[in-house]
């Protein structure tokens, strides 16, 4: 049998497409397999094979399974696979494109997440979804009540306080009251679920060593300090802090040609949840910097205040989030504790300033 060097797998729930390439980049095997047959086929792959997949749903599960069997796992962001697809999008072309992309010497790969990291991320994702459900429920109720002439302030707490009285109100049709009762129960259930998520995340933020280091940075709270280490399995997979910030979508887009560099708005690529947490933390950092007198301000706070005067509120938020992302990369990649005065001390100052600049 011809030696297998790279295996590209297009993942799915039931039908999996595989493409096996030899050392010359020639496809020597193509198959479409149902899940049970695919699991049996995986057992036949020679140990030490390079197995590549898109970093999509279930990829980390298969990555852990294949790594435990001695294979080299390569997870690739879907955006990096697209340029290698030769023609129309289908499962076979996707599997071939994944195999070709994995063989590129400059390709960047996604580290496989551990079961523990995947578990805490599940709490974050559930929390994010339930917040969206709660916001949708509140907005829907406010809209329905407005049709009966009842206008409630745009505040979740105001609606919670108003609902008990509205359930027994004679100004509303009797047939509407059961709907309000069920809506109130659903709102309480969502609040309870979110409280449970917050409790689980807070425990992780207190007990995880990487999360504890991130909490040392002003503006990085329990949610951010828990989510970032869980989402970034290995910060060293990023070449430097700027590449990490670019992955989070908080660096400016570039439109450069003819030796002229043109920077645009932030790319907003990557994980929206992580980026939102960093921007929210930047907001509290900015407020703290503006409240602090110059005599008591840190070096970072003086930089923030000066930037706010030059660039305004929103651009300063993005700049702070960018700086936080670069500092976080140093703390995660090098296992260091945060030192706000590192810029004053020799070689370490050079490292931290280069990462956070």
Buried (B, 14 or more C-beta within 10 A) or exposed (E): EEEBBBBBBBBBEEBBBBBBBBEEEEBBBBBBBEEEEBEEBBEEBEEEBBBBBBBBEEBBBBBBBBEEBEBEBBBBBEEBBEEBBEEEEEBBBBBBBBBBBBBEEEBEBBBBBEEEBBEBBEBBEBBBEBBEBBEEBBEEBBEBBEEEEBEBEEEBEEBBEBBEEBBEBEEBEEEBBEBBBEBBEBBEEBBEBBEBBBEBBBBBBEEBEBBBBBBBBBBBBBBBBBBBBBBBBEBEBBEBBBBBBBBBBBBBBEEEEEEEEEEEEBBEBBBEBBBBBBBBBBBBBBEBBBEBEEEEBBEBBEBBBEBBEEEEEEBBBBBBBBBBBBBBBBBBBEEBEBBBEBBEEEEBBEBBEEBBE
